Amino acid sequence: MDELLILGGLLLVVGGLTWLIRQAFSVSLFWGVGSLLPPVTLLFILLKWRKASSPVTLAALGCIPVIVGLAMLANRDSERLDAVLRLSGLKAEASMQPTSKLGIHLHGELDGQPFRPQEGELVGNVLTLREHDIAPAQRELRIYLPSVSRGPLRINVSPEDHGQLPLIEINQASSSLAQPNTRRFAQGYTLHLDLEPQVPNLLVGNFHLVLPKQFGTSLSGRVELFADRLHHGNGKVNLHFDSEDTLAYVIKDSLRMV
C-alpha cells in the first residue's frame, strides 16, 4: 500500500510538471524553453499564475501521497525506505565496508604477509578474496577460471600442468601507489578447489593455493563465497551492498509489493 501511494503521488507530480511546461509553451516559445530551467519555472509560476495554478495544484496534491507513503514505509520497514531513496545509485562507500559475514577460514600468507579476507565471491568466472581496512594497504586475490558451470566446482592444478589453466592475480593497493601492485601467475602453482552450492547463493568448501616458494604465498582452509552480487546477511538481502544485482532486487521487490 505504501509503495502504491508513493508511485501514485510521483505520477501526479510528474503529470503536474508536464502540464506546467505545456502551459508555458502555450504562452510563448521563450517561456516554454525557459520553464525547463527551475529558476525560470518559478518566475513563470509567479508572473503567469492564472496559467500555472492548475498544474501547480496537481503537483502539490501529488506530494501528499508521496509523503504519506514514505512515512508508512519508514514505520514498516526503514531499511526498504533507505533502499528506495537510493535507487538512483547506491552509495559506493557502503561497498567498501565488509557488509555481510562469511565463513572464510584460511591459514597461511599472501605475498609474505598474513592474509585474512573478509569478502569472497565467484561472479562470472572470477573468484575474488578481499581484505578490508588493512592499513596501509588493501590486498585482493583473484582467480580467473577458464569456465564455470552451475553446480559443484572442482579444480585441481599441479605445478607441472600446462594448457588452459586458471590465472592467479594478486593485487595490493596502497595510498602511496598511483596504480595497484599486481602480480599474475599462469602456471607453476598448486590449486585445489572443492566447492558446493548452498542456499541462498553461496559456494562453500575447501580452498588450497600454493605459489612458487619465492613469492611467499600459501593459503589453505575453507571458504564461503557469494555466487552473485546479491549479498545476504542475517537471513535478509543486504540492501546496502552496492551492486547492479542489489539495485535490480530492490526495483523488482518494490514492483512486486505494488
N, C-alpha and C positions, 0 to 999 in steps of 0.2 A: 504493500500500500504506500509506504513512504517513497520508494523508488518511482512509483507511478505519479505521485504528487510532484516530485522533482522534475520528472520528464515532462509532465503536462505543463508545469509552470514555465520551464525553459522554452517549450514550444510557443507559449503565449508571448514571452519576452521577445523571442526571435521574430514572431509574427508582427508584434508591435513595432520593432525596429525596422523591419522590412517595409511596413506600411508607412512609417515616418519618412523613409528615404523616397518612396514613391510620391508622397505628398510634396516633398522638397523639389523633385523633378517637375511636378505639375506646376510649380510656381515659376521656375526658370532653370536653365541648364546650370547656371552658376550655383544656385542653392542645391541642386541635385548632386553635383560633383562635390561641393563643399561639405555636404551632410555626411560624406564618407569619413570625414575627419571629426573627432569628438569635439574640439573647440567650436567648429562651425556648426555642428549639430546642436550644441547648447544655444548658440546665438540664434539659430533658426527657430528653436522652440520659444525663445524669449520674444523674438520680433514677429513671429508668424504663429502665435498661439492658437488662433482660430483654426488653422490648418493642422497644427501639431497636437491639439488637445486630445483628440480621439486615439491616435496611435500611442501617445504617451500614457494615456489612461489604461490602454490594453496591456502595455509592457509593465506598468505598475501593478496591475491586477495579477500578472504572471509571477511577480516577485513573491506574492503572498503564499501560494502553494509551495514554491521553492523553499522558502524559509521554514514553513511548517514541516515539509518533508525532511529537510536537513535536521530539524530539531528531533523529529521522531526517530530518524536513523541514528542520530547521536545517542539517544536514550536507549535504543535497542541494541546497537552494535557499533561502538565508536571506532573499532578497527576497520569495519567496512566503510564508514564515512571517510576515514583518513585515506583509504584506497581510492574511493570515488573522487575525492578532491584532487588526487594526483594523477588522474587519467591522462593528462596532457604530457606526463613524463615523470616516472617515479624518481625520487632523489638519488643521484648517483652515489652520494656519500653513504647512503644506507647500505649499498652493496659492498662497501669497504669494511663493514663490520661482520664478524662471524655471527650470523643471524640464526642458524639452525645447528643444533648439536648433532654431531655424527660420531659413531663409534669407530674412530680411527686410532688404532693401537700399533704404531710402527716403532721398531727399535733399530738404532743404527745412526748413520750420519750421511749428510749430503754435502759434498764438496769440502769434506774435512770438518764439518760442524754438525752438532746435533740438529735433527730435523723433526719438528713436531707439528705437522699440518693440522689445521682446524677445519679446512674445507676440502671436499673431494667431489668430483663429478666425472661422468663419462657421457659427453654430449657429442653426437655425431660419431666420429672416430677418434676423438681426442680425450684421453684420460688426464685429468689435472688434479694434482695435490698441491695445496697452497697454505702457506703460513700467513698470519696477520699480526700486525703490531709488534714486529720483531725489530727493534731499533739496533743499529741504524739502517738495516737493510731488510727487505722482504724477499722471500725466496719462493720459487714455484718449480715444481717438477711436472713436465708434460710428456706424455707418451702418445705419439701419433700411430695409431693402429692401421694396418693395411685395409682391413674391413671389419665391420661389426654387424652382427645379426641379432635379432631378438632372441632372448633366452640366455642360457648359461654362457659365460665367456671363459674359455680355457686356452691359455697360450704358454708355450714352453720354448724358450730360446736359449741356446748354449753359445759360448764364445766361438766355437768352430763353425757355427751356422752362417750361411750366406744366402743371398737372394733377396726377396721382398720381405724385409724384417721391419718390426716397429722402429720408429725413430725416437730416440730418447733426447729430451731437451731440458736443460737446467737454466733457469732464469734467475738472476739476482739483481734486484732494483735497489739503488741507493740514492739518497738525496744529493750525493756528490758526483753522481754519474749522469751525464746527459742522456745516455742510452743504457738500457739494462745490459748487464754482462751475460751473454748467452753462450752455452756450450751444447753441441749436438753430437750424438753417437749413433751411427748407422749399423754398427756391428761390433763384435768383440766383447759383448757383455752377456750376463746371465739374467733372464727374466722369466718369472713364473707367475701367472695369473690364474686363479681358480675362483670365479665369481658367479654367484647365483642370484637371480632376481628375487626381490621381496617387495610386497606391497607397502606403501602405495607406488613408489617409484624409486626403489633402491637396488643397488647391486652390492652384495655382501660376500666376502670371502678372503682368501689368502693372497698376499702380495709379497713378492720377493724379487729384489733387484740388486745386482752387484756389477759395478763398472770396473774397468781395469784398476789395479791397486793404486796407481799414481794419482788417480782422481778422487780418492777418499770418499767413495760413495758406496754404501751398503745398507739396504733397508729391508726389513723383514717383519711380518706380522699380519694382522687382519685389518681390513678397511671396510668402510661403508661409503658408497658413492651414490650421489644423485644421478639418476638416469636421464634427467632432463633439467631445464632451468626453472622448474616449478618446485620450490623448496617447501618442505613441511617442518613443522615444529609443534610439539605438544598436541599431536593429532589434528592440526589445522594447517591450511596453506599459509605460508609466511607471506603476507601481503606487502611487507616492507622490502622484500628482496627485489632488486632492480633487474628485470629481465623482460623480454618480449613475452615469454610464457606466462609470467605473473600478470602482465597487463592484459593478455588475452583471456586469462581466467577471470579477472575482475570484470571485464566487459561482458563475457558470456554469463557469469553468475548474476550480474546485475540485470541483464535482459531476461534471464530465467525467472527472476523474482518479480518482474513487472507483470 
